[in-house]
């Protein structure tokens, strides 16, 4: 049951006062919703003023990210806002090419040991850790984002006022769902695009690839 006007999507075990909590893991404490980020059917449309996704988007397959953003757009109120915090693929790659050890000093002892070879920290293993892992034994990242991809993906989902807040090893991006006038303008634009495509023979149905079953997608609720 909704308690607050803000929703933490993919909250995990992080408890933040003043936020409702959504995660697929039923073991997470004090959940408001237990469901996948890609299918938040249990959350009513236009329910929340604010949504945040903090280091959780990486756990979704890269081709499912548009589904997550569309669901977030649906459950936000008009003029509602979203903040996304995620690993920055571009900066991780740049760090690797320079031979740097991205965030090595911030890693715990077990994580630092994991990226060593012959007792020496390896930039290659460090990059692998940043891309695929959240911690030792948790190699479950399925996607990586940078500013360009996230900016375009948010815009495609309908968000406006997309703002780059931080663009280092951690990427922080904020955006807004349009108000009533903005939504009307967006609808008119979509109608004009459909009319143009129809007149120019571009209204052919796009066949989406079928999802293949895997134990990982089953675990995530896909």
Buried (B, 14 or more C-beta within 10 A) or exposed (E): EEEBBBBBBBBBEBEEEEBBBBBBEEEBEEBBBBBBBBBBEEBEEEBBBBBBBBBBBBBBBEEBBBBBBBBBBBBBBBEBBBBBBBBBBBBBBEBBEEEBBBBBEEBEEEBBEBBEEEEEBBBEBBBBBBBBBBEBEEEEBBBBBBBEBBBEBBEEBBBEEBEEEEBEBBBBBBBBBBBEEBEEEEEEEEEEEEEEEEEEEEEEEEEEEEEEEEEEBEEBEB
